[in-house]
Amino acid sequence: MRTVYREKMANFSHDLVVMCDLIHEQLSKATFALLESDLQAAEDVISSREQLEALQDQADSRAYNMLLLEGPVARDLRQLVSGLYIVQDLARMGQLSMHIAEVARRRHPKPALPDFMHADFARMAAVCDDMANRMRQVLLEFDPASALQLAVDDDEVDALHQEVFGKTTRQEWLGTTVQAVDVTLLSRYFERFADHAVEVGARVVYLATGYRPADYIPQVKDPEQARLINMHFETLERQFGPLTDDDA
């Protein structure tokens, strides 16, 4: 019985990785569409909506089937429920890439970004791309160090987002009002993409692997890194509640 359940869980985990791969592809193409004013790349992202929805429906159906028929408890239930939340995060990340592609398509053949904003978005997109790669690694390996690194990467995206927002609100803004609106929205899309990647990492660390600070932090030799990791764990406990002995 448990062998069948584990096989179903493995299939569900595979669904998450497949979704992650599609989302990474969507982000890459949406970024290319934005930075290079490439209409075909934008169309490819937008037309992948049905594929993303099909993967989401498959993952959701598999998870709900296990909830209804397998009666998971304790740690298994925590993993399954966390997986359902991860599906939602991944789906939202895909939708954000579609929003980016839609802006690029709407402004084509003109670029959606003013030339002087190109470097900011190229960097923001590069960090988000790295986060998508790291997120896949986290889903495959359940590595808490990599999962927590997502929060560090997100700090850079947040800083870039604030910098971009500041530029659009200054009196010396050199672009048009329409460009200011587009830039603000696009920056928000990348920032939210990164936020959802952090959420995926948080759920993997706390809900799927069952790691607690006392289990993991002694392995960290750098005191400052240990302090930051402990801070992240405390945030997770406030959000999701303490991990009980039955869950470990």
Backbone bond lengths (Angstrom), bond angles and torsions (degrees), N, CA, C in turn:
res aa  C-N    CA-C-N  psi(-1)  N-CA   C-N-CA  omega(-1)  CA-C   N-CA-C  phi
1 M - - - 1.458 - - 1.523 111.14 -
2 R 1.341 117.16 -47.31 1.450 120.68 179.78 1.520 111.32 -67.24
3 T 1.354 116.60 -30.12 1.461 118.96 177.66 1.520 110.66 -63.67
4 V 1.330 116.59 -42.76 1.463 121.18 178.36 1.520 109.90 -63.24
5 Y 1.334 116.13 -42.66 1.460 119.90 -179.68 1.525 110.75 -63.15
6 R 1.334 115.93 -42.84 1.465 119.06 -179.93 1.527 111.51 -64.49
7 E 1.316 116.08 -35.27 1.459 119.50 177.08 1.531 110.41 -64.93
8 K 1.322 115.71 -40.90 1.466 119.77 178.10 1.533 110.67 -65.36
9 M 1.327 117.15 -39.90 1.450 120.80 178.08 1.530 110.52 -64.89
10 A 1.336 116.25 -37.99 1.466 120.23 178.50 1.530 110.34 -64.22
11 N 1.326 116.12 -39.94 1.464 119.68 177.76 1.528 111.15 -65.62
12 F 1.329 115.73 -39.27 1.462 120.24 177.96 1.529 110.39 -64.14
13 S 1.312 116.72 -43.21 1.464 120.89 177.72 1.524 110.93 -61.83
14 H 1.328 115.53 -38.18 1.473 119.75 177.45 1.526 110.43 -63.89
15 D 1.326 116.86 -38.34 1.464 120.37 177.12 1.535 110.52 -57.29
16 L 1.328 116.38 -41.39 1.458 120.46 -178.96 1.527 111.18 -64.44
17 V 1.325 116.81 -40.67 1.461 120.58 179.90 1.529 110.33 -67.30
18 V 1.340 117.09 -40.37 1.466 120.61 178.27 1.529 109.91 -62.90
19 M 1.333 117.18 -42.16 1.459 120.47 176.11 1.522 110.64 -61.14
20 C 1.317 116.11 -42.31 1.460 121.20 179.65 1.523 110.83 -60.51
21 D 1.320 117.22 -42.53 1.468 121.42 179.04 1.528 111.14 -62.21
22 L 1.328 116.34 -42.50 1.462 119.86 179.37 1.526 110.53 -65.15
23 I 1.324 116.58 -42.09 1.463 120.63 -179.25 1.524 110.88 -63.52
24 H 1.324 116.24 -39.99 1.459 119.74 177.95 1.526 110.07 -63.04
25 E 1.320 117.03 -42.33 1.466 120.88 178.37 1.528 110.64 -63.51
26 Q 1.328 115.83 -41.82 1.462 119.50 178.80 1.527 111.23 -61.68
27 L 1.331 116.19 -44.33 1.462 119.80 179.75 1.525 111.16 -62.40
28 S 1.328 116.54 -43.28 1.467 120.38 -179.42 1.522 111.21 -60.90
29 K 1.327 116.86 -45.61 1.461 120.59 -179.15 1.525 111.54 -70.04
30 A 1.337 116.45 -38.29 1.465 119.40 178.79 1.523 110.44 -64.55
31 T 1.327 116.32 -39.71 1.462 120.40 177.63 1.524 110.81 -63.80
32 F 1.341 116.28 -43.62 1.471 120.10 178.53 1.526 110.39 -62.37
33 A 1.330 115.88 -41.98 1.465 119.95 178.78 1.520 110.92 -61.06
34 L 1.324 116.27 -39.58 1.454 121.11 -177.71 1.525 111.81 -71.81
35 L 1.322 116.49 -48.63 1.462 120.54 -173.52 1.525 113.00 -78.17
36 E 1.341 116.37 -27.20 1.471 120.36 -176.46 1.529 113.25 -111.62
37 S 1.324 116.87 4.00 1.477 121.28 -177.69 1.525 111.09 52.56
38 D 1.329 115.40 46.52 1.457 121.10 -176.80 1.529 109.76 -96.88
39 L 1.315 116.12 110.96 1.462 120.95 -175.75 1.521 112.01 -67.88
40 Q 1.342 118.16 -40.82 1.456 120.81 -177.54 1.524 111.19 -63.26
41 A 1.328 116.94 -40.28 1.466 120.09 178.35 1.525 110.19 -62.58
42 A 1.330 115.89 -40.76 1.471 119.29 178.60 1.526 110.57 -63.76
43 E 1.318 116.90 -43.61 1.467 120.69 179.40 1.526 111.19 -63.30
44 D 1.323 116.88 -38.16 1.467 120.75 179.45 1.534 110.91 -61.24
45 V 1.313 115.97 -42.88 1.465 119.89 -179.93 1.524 110.57 -65.57
46 I 1.305 115.84 -47.95 1.469 119.82 -177.18 1.524 111.22 -63.93
47 S 1.324 116.90 -38.06 1.467 120.46 -178.94 1.525 112.93 -74.42
48 S 1.350 117.26 -8.85 1.469 119.84 178.81 1.533 112.00 -84.85
49 R 1.319 116.97 4.63 1.468 120.85 -177.61 1.527 112.05 -57.11
50 E 1.336 116.04 -46.81 1.466 119.64 -178.01 1.527 111.09 -64.33
51 Q 1.329 116.89 -37.14 1.467 120.05 178.25 1.529 110.70 -63.15
52 L 1.321 116.38 -43.00 1.462 120.27 178.52 1.528 110.70 -64.28
53 E 1.315 116.94 -43.68 1.464 120.57 -179.59 1.519 111.28 -64.12
54 A 1.342 116.53 -37.10 1.463 120.06 178.46 1.529 110.87 -65.44
55 L 1.330 117.33 -41.96 1.464 120.42 177.65 1.523 111.17 -65.19
56 Q 1.323 116.07 -39.52 1.458 119.77 178.14 1.526 111.00 -63.82
57 D 1.325 116.77 -44.77 1.473 120.58 179.41 1.527 110.98 -62.41
58 Q 1.335 116.74 -40.18 1.457 120.54 179.87 1.527 111.31 -63.97
59 A 1.330 116.54 -45.09 1.459 120.45 -179.69 1.530 110.76 -65.93
60 D 1.326 116.25 -44.10 1.464 119.73 178.97 1.526 111.17 -61.08
61 S 1.329 116.52 -45.21 1.470 120.55 -178.47 1.518 110.98 -62.61
62 R 1.325 116.67 -40.89 1.457 120.33 179.82 1.529 110.93 -64.04
63 A 1.333 115.55 -42.06 1.467 119.54 -179.10 1.525 111.37 -68.10
64 Y 1.326 116.88 -45.76 1.469 119.30 -179.21 1.521 111.11 -65.53
65 N 1.316 117.44 -33.28 1.455 121.08 176.23 1.522 110.85 -61.50
66 M 1.325 116.57 -42.10 1.472 119.70 178.82 1.518 111.17 -69.25
67 L 1.323 116.87 -37.12 1.462 119.54 178.38 1.527 111.35 -63.08
68 L 1.323 116.09 -39.89 1.457 120.56 -176.00 1.527 113.16 -80.04
69 L 1.337 116.96 -37.38 1.457 120.21 -170.25 1.523 114.24 -103.68
70 E 1.331 117.87 -23.52 1.463 119.85 -174.01 1.528 113.51 -100.87
71 G 1.324 117.63 -17.72 1.456 120.82 178.82 1.517 114.22 57.76
72 P 1.328 119.34 51.24 1.468 120.17 -179.02 1.527 111.28 -66.75
73 V 1.334 116.70 148.44 1.465 122.00 179.15 1.521 108.92 -132.97
74 A 1.343 115.36 162.90 1.454 123.81 174.21 1.531 111.95 50.24
75 R 1.323 116.06 -122.52 1.472 120.93 -174.01 1.523 111.52 -60.12
76 D 1.326 118.55 -41.89 1.458 120.79 -179.41 1.525 110.87 -61.91
77 L 1.330 116.19 -41.64 1.459 120.00 179.12 1.519 110.39 -65.30
78 R 1.318 116.64 -41.10 1.466 120.43 178.58 1.532 110.62 -61.46
79 Q 1.317 117.39 -42.54 1.463 120.67 178.98 1.529 111.41 -64.14
80 L 1.319 115.78 -42.29 1.458 119.65 -176.18 1.523 111.18 -68.01
81 V 1.311 115.94 -44.54 1.460 119.68 179.97 1.527 110.36 -65.85
82 S 1.326 116.58 -40.14 1.468 119.30 177.57 1.522 110.13 -61.91
83 G 1.331 116.95 -37.21 1.453 120.44 178.26 1.519 112.17 -62.15
84 L 1.326 116.49 -38.53 1.464 120.10 177.75 1.529 111.11 -63.53
85 Y 1.319 116.23 -39.74 1.460 119.61 176.60 1.535 110.61 -65.57
86 I 1.329 116.59 -38.83 1.463 120.38 179.30 1.526 110.20 -63.24
87 V 1.324 117.72 -39.87 1.463 121.21 176.54 1.528 110.18 -55.87
88 Q 1.335 116.24 -43.89 1.461 119.87 -179.90 1.530 111.34 -65.28
89 D 1.338 116.49 -41.09 1.460 119.84 178.01 1.525 110.81 -62.04
90 L 1.323 116.64 -45.30 1.463 120.63 -179.51 1.526 111.29 -63.46
91 A 1.323 116.45 -41.47 1.462 119.87 179.58 1.526 110.60 -62.32
92 R 1.308 115.94 -40.86 1.463 119.53 179.53 1.529 111.12 -66.61
93 M 1.317 117.20 -37.01 1.469 120.40 177.41 1.524 110.97 -62.17
94 G 1.330 116.25 -41.21 1.454 119.72 176.62 1.519 112.01 -62.80
95 Q 1.325 116.40 -40.07 1.467 120.36 179.03 1.528 111.09 -65.07
96 L 1.330 116.81 -36.20 1.464 120.09 178.69 1.532 110.95 -65.30
97 S 1.330 116.88 -39.60 1.470 119.57 175.52 1.526 110.84 -62.47
98 M 1.322 116.77 -37.73 1.466 120.22 176.60 1.523 110.83 -63.53
99 H 1.324 117.06 -39.19 1.471 119.80 177.41 1.526 110.83 -60.86
100 I 1.332 116.44 -41.67 1.468 120.62 177.90 1.528 109.94 -61.25
101 A 1.330 116.03 -45.31 1.465 120.40 -179.82 1.523 111.25 -64.31
102 E 1.320 117.09 -36.32 1.468 120.85 -179.90 1.532 111.18 -64.74
103 V 1.336 116.81 -38.57 1.464 119.67 177.17 1.536 109.65 -64.50
104 A 1.341 116.17 -44.67 1.468 119.59 179.22 1.526 110.85 -61.13
105 R 1.320 117.80 -41.25 1.473 121.06 179.99 1.528 111.22 -67.95
106 R 1.330 115.82 -39.57 1.464 119.79 -177.59 1.530 112.27 -63.56
107 R 1.339 116.68 -33.30 1.466 120.38 -176.72 1.535 112.61 -92.99
108 H 1.307 118.00 -10.74 1.471 121.51 -179.21 1.534 109.83 -60.91
109 P 1.338 119.39 139.84 1.478 127.96 10.45 1.532 114.31 -86.08
110 K 1.325 117.21 -2.99 1.453 118.92 176.91 1.528 109.83 -77.52
111 P 1.315 119.16 151.62 1.464 120.73 176.60 1.529 110.68 -70.39
112 A 1.315 115.97 144.54 1.463 120.09 177.88 1.521 111.30 -74.95
113 L 1.333 116.82 -24.09 1.461 121.45 -176.80 1.522 110.64 -106.65
114 P 1.325 117.61 138.33 1.464 119.36 168.40 1.530 109.35 -65.15
115 D 1.299 116.46 151.86 1.465 120.44 -177.66 1.525 112.43 -55.20
116 F 1.320 116.67 -37.86 1.463 119.52 -174.85 1.530 113.31 -75.07
117 M 1.346 117.90 -6.48 1.469 121.49 176.22 1.525 111.72 -102.88
118 H 1.321 117.42 -4.08 1.457 121.83 -173.27 1.527 111.72 -60.07
119 A 1.315 117.49 -45.73 1.465 120.82 -176.21 1.529 111.62 -64.84
120 D 1.335 117.51 -38.98 1.464 120.79 179.49 1.524 110.93 -60.93
121 F 1.321 115.95 -43.97 1.464 119.12 -177.62 1.525 111.79 -76.32
122 A 1.309 116.66 -31.19 1.465 118.45 175.72 1.523 109.96 -62.04
123 R 1.329 116.97 -41.50 1.461 120.37 178.81 1.528 111.43 -69.38
124 M 1.320 116.94 -43.39 1.456 120.10 179.51 1.529 110.54 -60.70
125 A 1.325 116.27 -42.76 1.462 120.84 179.40 1.519 111.01 -65.65
126 A 1.331 117.17 -37.93 1.470 120.49 179.83 1.518 111.35 -64.22
127 V 1.329 117.03 -41.17 1.472 119.86 178.49 1.523 110.07 -66.05
128 C 1.318 117.14 -42.76 1.468 120.12 178.20 1.526 111.12 -63.04
129 D 1.317 116.88 -36.66 1.464 121.01 177.21 1.534 110.03 -63.14
130 D 1.332 116.41 -44.13 1.472 119.94 177.00 1.526 110.71 -61.98
131 M 1.316 116.75 -38.25 1.462 120.40 179.63 1.524 111.17 -66.29
132 A 1.334 117.13 -37.34 1.466 120.54 177.23 1.527 110.42 -63.74
133 N 1.343 116.23 -40.60 1.466 119.89 175.93 1.521 111.62 -62.99
134 R 1.325 115.29 -44.60 1.467 119.72 -179.06 1.532 111.00 -66.20
135 M 1.312 116.19 -37.13 1.460 120.47 179.66 1.529 110.51 -61.83
136 R 1.315 116.89 -40.14 1.470 120.31 177.15 1.525 110.66 -61.83
137 Q 1.340 115.59 -42.97 1.456 120.13 177.77 1.527 111.11 -60.86
138 V 1.313 115.96 -41.42 1.463 120.84 179.16 1.523 111.11 -62.28
139 L 1.330 117.01 -43.25 1.462 120.71 -179.53 1.526 111.92 -67.69
140 L 1.325 116.57 -29.55 1.464 120.07 179.54 1.524 112.75 -81.47
141 E 1.340 115.83 -39.84 1.468 119.82 -168.93 1.521 114.45 -110.27
142 F 1.342 117.63 -11.17 1.463 120.99 -176.62 1.528 111.24 52.06
143 D 1.332 115.94 43.44 1.461 121.79 -178.43 1.525 109.23 -88.51
144 P 1.336 119.05 111.18 1.467 120.17 -176.31 1.511 113.52 -65.06
145 A 1.321 118.25 -31.63 1.464 120.60 179.45 1.527 110.17 -63.98
146 S 1.334 116.87 -44.44 1.460 120.34 177.74 1.524 111.08 -66.37
147 A 1.321 116.54 -38.06 1.464 120.39 179.36 1.524 110.93 -63.44
148 L 1.318 116.73 -43.11 1.456 120.18 -179.81 1.521 111.88 -71.08
149 Q 1.324 117.31 -26.47 1.458 120.85 177.36 1.525 111.21 -64.36
150 L 1.332 116.40 -26.61 1.461 119.75 177.41 1.523 111.37 -58.34
151 A 1.330 116.34 -37.26 1.463 119.72 178.82 1.520 111.19 -66.50
152 V 1.340 116.67 -34.42 1.463 120.83 177.57 1.538 109.82 -67.79
153 D 1.326 116.33 -44.20 1.467 120.48 177.73 1.528 110.89 -61.17
154 D 1.321 115.49 -38.08 1.463 120.36 -179.23 1.521 111.47 -62.17
155 D 1.331 117.09 -31.38 1.467 119.99 178.75 1.525 110.92 -59.74
156 E 1.347 116.77 -38.41 1.464 119.73 178.90 1.522 110.88 -67.58
157 V 1.336 116.64 -40.82 1.467 119.68 177.96 1.525 110.11 -63.23
158 D 1.327 116.98 -42.48 1.463 120.19 178.43 1.524 111.01 -60.43
159 A 1.333 116.76 -41.61 1.465 120.80 179.79 1.531 110.69 -64.59
160 L 1.323 116.78 -41.97 1.466 120.56 178.03 1.523 110.80 -65.11
161 H 1.325 115.76 -40.13 1.471 120.18 178.80 1.526 110.45 -61.13
162 Q 1.324 117.18 -44.39 1.452 120.62 179.01 1.532 111.50 -64.73
163 E 1.326 115.41 -37.77 1.462 119.52 178.99 1.523 110.77 -65.28
164 V 1.327 116.39 -44.02 1.463 120.71 178.93 1.522 110.26 -62.96
165 F 1.329 116.41 -45.66 1.461 120.09 179.98 1.524 110.78 -60.31
166 G 1.331 116.03 -39.76 1.451 119.70 178.36 1.513 112.39 -61.80
167 K 1.322 117.07 -39.05 1.463 120.85 -179.38 1.525 111.50 -65.94
168 T 1.323 117.70 -35.86 1.471 120.04 -177.44 1.519 112.31 -75.41
169 T 1.316 118.01 -17.05 1.460 120.75 -176.78 1.525 113.28 -102.87
170 R 1.324 117.21 -1.22 1.461 119.90 179.29 1.532 110.68 -81.32
171 Q 1.303 115.76 152.85 1.459 120.84 -179.76 1.529 111.22 -64.55
172 E 1.339 116.28 -28.53 1.461 119.22 -177.33 1.530 112.70 -87.60
173 W 1.334 117.71 16.41 1.470 120.56 175.43 1.525 109.73 -53.84
174 L 1.327 117.01 127.04 1.456 122.24 -172.26 1.528 113.51 -93.90
175 G 1.330 116.67 -10.60 1.450 119.53 -178.51 1.517 112.54 -92.76
176 T 1.332 115.44 -176.53 1.460 121.34 177.91 1.526 109.84 -83.49
177 T 1.317 115.68 170.60 1.467 120.54 176.44 1.519 110.81 -64.16
178 V 1.335 116.83 -40.53 1.466 121.25 178.16 1.527 109.87 -61.06
179 Q 1.320 116.85 -43.74 1.460 119.95 178.37 1.523 111.59 -63.38
180 A 1.309 116.81 -37.67 1.467 120.21 178.51 1.527 110.87 -62.50
181 V 1.327 115.91 -40.70 1.468 120.06 178.08 1.530 110.49 -65.60
182 D 1.336 116.07 -47.02 1.470 120.14 179.45 1.527 111.18 -59.91
183 V 1.316 116.77 -46.14 1.469 121.21 -178.35 1.517 110.54 -61.86
184 T 1.322 116.89 -42.75 1.467 120.60 179.67 1.522 111.17 -62.56
185 L 1.340 116.43 -44.91 1.464 120.24 179.57 1.524 111.39 -65.40
186 L 1.322 116.64 -45.27 1.461 120.65 -178.40 1.524 111.27 -62.12
187 S 1.314 116.14 -42.51 1.463 119.50 177.99 1.521 110.82 -61.52
188 R 1.316 116.11 -39.79 1.473 120.70 178.26 1.525 110.68 -64.78
189 Y 1.315 118.14 -38.66 1.466 120.55 179.81 1.535 110.89 -62.55
190 F 1.331 116.71 -45.62 1.466 119.48 177.95 1.529 111.13 -64.92
191 E 1.314 116.39 -40.26 1.468 120.26 -179.50 1.524 111.18 -63.69
192 R 1.323 117.12 -40.65 1.472 120.57 179.06 1.528 110.73 -71.82
193 F 1.322 117.78 -34.49 1.465 120.84 174.76 1.524 109.53 -56.52
194 A 1.329 116.63 -47.94 1.463 121.21 179.58 1.528 111.28 -63.62
195 D 1.327 117.12 -39.49 1.464 120.63 179.18 1.528 111.33 -60.10
196 H 1.322 116.28 -42.51 1.470 119.30 -179.75 1.528 111.05 -68.04
197 A 1.322 117.87 -33.93 1.467 120.31 175.20 1.521 110.58 -62.19
198 V 1.334 116.69 -39.97 1.472 120.70 176.80 1.520 110.22 -63.39
199 E 1.334 117.09 -40.72 1.463 120.50 178.43 1.530 110.99 -61.05
200 V 1.329 116.47 -41.50 1.468 119.63 177.56 1.523 109.97 -60.51
201 G 1.330 116.85 -46.56 1.460 120.16 178.75 1.516 112.24 -60.35
202 A 1.329 116.60 -41.79 1.457 120.67 -179.47 1.527 111.51 -62.76
203 R 1.316 115.91 -42.19 1.470 119.31 -179.13 1.526 111.20 -68.27
204 V 1.324 116.58 -36.65 1.463 119.47 178.07 1.517 110.63 -64.71
205 V 1.324 117.20 -46.11 1.467 120.45 -178.90 1.517 111.33 -62.93
206 Y 1.303 116.23 -53.57 1.458 119.39 -168.57 1.518 114.21 -88.55
207 L 1.334 116.30 -40.54 1.455 118.89 -174.47 1.522 113.52 -92.51
208 A 1.318 117.52 -31.91 1.461 119.79 -176.50 1.517 112.19 -93.99
209 T 1.315 118.49 -48.32 1.458 119.08 -175.21 1.515 112.50 -84.84
210 G 1.329 118.03 -24.87 1.458 119.94 -179.12 1.514 114.05 78.20
211 Y 1.315 118.60 11.10 1.463 120.59 178.91 1.521 110.20 -65.78
212 R 1.344 115.12 138.44 1.448 122.75 172.18 1.522 108.49 -119.02
213 P 1.345 117.58 160.28 1.459 119.02 -179.12 1.524 113.13 -53.67
214 A 1.326 116.44 -40.98 1.467 119.51 -178.30 1.524 112.14 -64.94
215 D 1.339 116.25 -25.62 1.462 120.38 179.94 1.526 111.87 -81.08
216 Y 1.324 115.88 -36.27 1.452 119.75 -168.04 1.522 114.48 -103.66
217 I 1.323 117.29 -41.97 1.461 120.42 -172.29 1.531 113.55 -60.37
218 P 1.360 120.58 -35.92 1.465 118.22 177.61 1.529 114.19 -58.37
219 Q 1.351 116.81 -19.79 1.458 119.95 178.34 1.532 112.03 -77.15
220 V 1.336 116.87 -15.13 1.458 121.68 -176.02 1.523 109.30 -90.80
221 K 1.307 117.08 122.70 1.464 121.90 -174.97 1.530 112.72 -85.37
222 D 1.335 116.96 -31.53 1.459 120.98 -177.83 1.530 109.66 -78.36
223 P 1.336 119.06 117.45 1.475 121.32 -177.63 1.525 113.09 -58.39
224 E 1.340 117.37 -39.75 1.459 119.63 -179.15 1.522 110.45 -67.48
225 Q 1.332 117.41 -41.14 1.456 120.12 177.19 1.519 110.85 -63.88
226 A 1.326 116.18 -40.94 1.463 119.96 178.07 1.525 110.85 -61.35
227 R 1.331 116.40 -39.73 1.463 120.03 179.29 1.531 110.93 -63.59
228 L 1.334 115.97 -44.09 1.460 120.04 -179.65 1.526 111.32 -65.19
229 I 1.333 116.28 -41.37 1.468 120.08 179.23 1.516 110.53 -64.30
230 N 1.341 116.00 -41.92 1.464 119.62 178.61 1.525 110.44 -61.35
231 M 1.335 116.30 -38.64 1.458 120.61 178.58 1.528 110.43 -62.76
232 H 1.334 116.39 -42.14 1.467 119.87 178.95 1.526 111.05 -64.78
233 F 1.329 117.68 -41.44 1.454 120.26 178.10 1.530 111.06 -62.35
234 E 1.318 116.92 -40.35 1.460 119.88 178.63 1.526 111.12 -62.51
235 T 1.328 115.72 -38.32 1.462 120.08 176.72 1.522 110.52 -63.07
236 L 1.333 116.81 -42.60 1.463 120.93 179.26 1.522 111.30 -63.85
237 E 1.324 117.13 -40.33 1.459 119.84 179.44 1.522 111.19 -65.44
238 R 1.342 116.86 -37.96 1.463 118.98 177.35 1.518 110.75 -65.20
239 Q 1.337 116.07 -34.17 1.464 120.02 -177.34 1.516 112.74 -78.66
240 F 1.348 116.49 -42.48 1.458 119.98 -171.39 1.524 113.88 -111.53
241 G 1.346 117.07 -7.13 1.457 119.16 -177.80 1.523 112.04 91.40
242 P 1.325 118.37 161.87 1.465 121.06 -177.66 1.515 112.37 -69.76
243 L 1.314 114.67 148.32 1.465 121.51 176.27 1.522 107.98 -82.48
244 T 1.328 117.30 122.21 1.460 121.06 -178.86 1.511 110.67 -86.44
245 D 1.324 115.97 167.36 1.462 120.30 179.42 1.521 111.25 -62.42
246 D 1.337 116.84 -31.55 1.470 119.82 -179.39 1.507 111.92 -66.63
247 D 1.356 116.79 -23.78 1.459 119.99 -177.19 1.495 111.77 -86.42
248 A 1.314 118.86 -22.94 1.465 121.90 -172.16 1.517 111.01 -73.21
